[in-house]
Structures are given as structure tokens and as C-alpha cells.
Amino acid sequence: AHNDHIDAAPALAAATGAPILLHPDDLPLWLHTHPEHTPDGALTDGQELTVAGTTLTVLHTPGHAPGAVCLYAPELGTVFTGDTLFQGGPGATGRSFSSFPTIIDSIRDRLLTLPGDTKVRTGHGDPTTIGAEAPQLDEWIKRGH
């Protein structure tokens, strides 16, 4: 719920009728940007959403933010990682409520367990695959950023 990802959420919801869903651990971040607008519902780990006929599984991946989630679409062989995993490394942890050790745990335990050919659609930058990123985990830990 960092502002660069949610600034337009209420206007977009109003224009489309789509609900605003948020992991409860990100509510403090949400309220910094939209104190007058409460999300419509909660995202929970393991929850399944259907969007345009595609099932997305919510993976709680704290680190970039406490309530960060990734959306895994097994039938598409794709995971949408937002700011949790980028091509070449973990997402940013210099933002408020971020934690480098936590994001590493999330990537290792939640994302690198997906099939290696899973396409990673990131929140910023070029796509990658789980298989391309997995061998770099130890290097990311050594670099510590």
C-alpha cells in the first residue's frame, strides 16, 4: 500500500466498480494516503480470486511492506510480484515499513518454491522467471540490499 501503487485506487474503483482489496497488515500504509477511504475487503494468504476467468492465488510476501502480496496464476504459469521481486533481485526495502531480511524470507519461502519456468511480472522493470532468479538468492543475501 505504498502511495506509488495506490494513489489512484479510489478513483479507479469509482470509475470501474472494482473493489479495493488489501492485506490487513498494509492498512497503516493505506491510511497515510487515503484516510477517508476504507478498503472494500481483505486479501488473505491462500485466498483465490477470479479475474477475467483466471484464478489468482494470493501469496502473502511481506518485506517491501508488511501486507505485500503476490498473485500467482498457475494456469498462466505467471506470478505478479509487485515490488517483492524484480529482475535481478529483491524489491526495494528502503521504504517505510520495509525489511530486507523479511523480503528475503518471502522470496525464498513463497516465490522460489514455484516452478522454475514461472514468469515473473514485476511492479517495475522487465519480466523474468523464477528459475532465472533462484540461483541469485545467496548473492542477494551477501549484498544485503
C-alpha positions as CSV (number, residue, x, y, z in Angstrom):
1,A,0.0,0.0,0.0
2,H,2.8,2.4,-0.7
3,N,1.4,5.6,-2.3
4,D,3.1,4.9,-5.7
5,H,0.8,1.9,-6.1
6,I,-2.4,3.1,-4.5
7,D,-2.7,6.8,-5.3
8,A,-5.4,6.3,-8.0
9,A,-7.1,3.3,-6.3
10,P,-10.3,5.1,-5.1
11,A,-10.8,6.9,-8.4
12,L,-10.2,3.7,-10.4
13,A,-12.6,1.8,-8.1
14,A,-15.2,4.5,-8.6
15,A,-14.8,4.5,-12.4
16,T,-14.9,0.7,-12.8
17,G,-16.9,-0.6,-9.8
18,A,-14.0,-2.8,-8.9
19,P,-13.5,-3.4,-5.2
20,I,-10.3,-2.3,-3.4
21,L,-8.8,-5.3,-1.6
22,L,-5.9,-5.0,0.8
23,H,-3.9,-7.3,3.1
24,P,-4.8,-6.1,6.6
25,D,-1.1,-5.6,7.5
26,D,-0.9,-2.8,5.0
27,L,-3.8,-0.8,6.5
28,P,-1.5,1.7,8.3
29,L,0.2,2.5,4.9
30,W,-3.1,2.8,3.2
31,L,-4.4,5.2,5.8
32,H,-1.4,7.5,5.2
33,T,-2.6,8.1,1.7
34,H,-6.4,7.6,1.9
35,P,-7.5,8.2,5.5
36,E,-11.1,8.9,4.3
37,H,-11.5,5.7,2.3
38,T,-11.6,2.2,3.8
39,P,-10.7,-0.8,1.5
40,D,-13.7,-2.9,0.5
41,G,-12.2,-6.2,1.6
42,A,-9.2,-8.1,2.8
43,L,-6.7,-10.2,1.0
44,T,-5.5,-13.3,2.8
45,D,-2.8,-15.8,2.2
46,G,-4.1,-18.6,0.1
47,Q,-7.2,-16.8,-0.9
48,E,-8.3,-17.4,-4.5
49,L,-9.6,-14.6,-6.7
50,T,-11.1,-15.0,-10.2
51,V,-10.3,-12.1,-12.6
52,A,-11.4,-12.3,-16.2
53,G,-11.8,-16.1,-15.8
54,T,-8.3,-16.6,-14.4
55,T,-7.8,-17.9,-10.9
56,L,-5.2,-16.0,-8.9
57,T,-3.9,-17.3,-5.6
58,V,-2.8,-14.7,-3.0
59,L,0.7,-15.2,-1.6
60,H,1.4,-13.0,1.4
61,T,5.0,-11.9,0.9
62,P,5.9,-9.3,3.5
63,G,9.2,-7.4,3.2
64,H,8.6,-4.5,0.8
65,A,5.6,-3.7,3.0
66,P,4.1,-5.7,5.9
67,G,1.0,-6.6,3.8
68,A,2.7,-7.1,0.5
69,V,1.1,-9.9,-1.6
70,C,2.0,-11.6,-4.9
71,L,-0.7,-13.0,-7.2
72,Y,0.0,-16.4,-8.7
73,A,-1.8,-17.6,-11.8
74,P,-0.8,-21.3,-12.2
75,E,-2.8,-21.8,-15.3
76,L,-0.9,-18.9,-16.9
77,G,2.5,-20.0,-15.4
78,T,2.8,-16.5,-14.1
79,V,3.2,-14.7,-10.8
80,F,2.7,-10.9,-10.4
81,T,5.2,-9.8,-7.8
82,G,4.7,-6.1,-7.5
83,D,7.7,-4.8,-5.5
84,T,8.6,-8.1,-3.9
85,L,10.8,-9.5,-6.7
86,F,12.4,-7.7,-9.6
87,Q,14.6,-9.0,-12.4
88,G,18.0,-9.3,-10.7
89,G,16.9,-9.1,-7.1
90,P,14.5,-8.3,-4.3
91,G,12.3,-5.3,-4.4
92,A,13.1,-2.1,-2.6
93,T,13.4,-2.2,1.2
94,G,14.3,1.4,1.8
95,R,10.6,2.5,2.1
96,S,8.6,2.9,5.2
97,F,7.6,-0.4,6.9
98,S,10.1,-2.3,4.7
99,S,12.5,-5.0,5.9
100,F,15.3,-6.7,3.9
101,P,15.5,-9.9,6.0
102,T,11.8,-10.3,5.7
103,I,11.6,-9.8,1.9
104,I,14.4,-12.4,1.5
105,D,12.4,-14.9,3.6
106,S,9.3,-14.2,1.5
107,I,11.2,-14.7,-1.8
108,R,12.9,-17.8,-0.6
109,D,9.9,-19.4,1.1
110,R,7.0,-18.3,-1.1
111,L,8.3,-17.5,-4.6
112,L,11.4,-19.6,-5.2
113,T,9.2,-22.7,-4.4
114,L,7.2,-22.0,-7.6
115,P,8.1,-23.9,-10.8
116,G,11.3,-22.6,-12.4
117,D,9.6,-21.7,-15.6
118,T,7.0,-19.4,-13.9
119,K,7.1,-16.0,-15.5
120,V,7.6,-13.2,-13.0
121,R,5.7,-10.0,-13.9
122,T,7.2,-7.3,-11.7
123,G,5.9,-4.0,-10.4
124,H,8.8,-2.1,-12.1
125,G,11.1,-3.2,-14.9
126,D,11.4,-6.2,-17.1
127,P,9.9,-9.6,-16.5
128,T,12.0,-12.6,-15.5
129,T,11.4,-16.2,-14.4
130,I,11.7,-17.9,-11.1
131,G,14.4,-20.1,-12.5
132,A,16.5,-17.1,-13.5
133,E,16.2,-15.5,-10.1
134,A,16.6,-18.6,-7.8
135,P,20.4,-19.0,-8.2
136,Q,21.0,-15.4,-7.2
137,L,19.5,-15.7,-3.7
138,D,22.8,-16.2,-1.9
139,E,24.3,-13.3,-3.7
140,W,21.4,-11.0,-2.7
141,I,21.9,-12.0,0.9
142,K,25.6,-11.2,0.8
143,R,25.0,-7.8,-0.8
144,G,22.3,-7.1,1.9
145,H,20.3,-4.6,-0.1
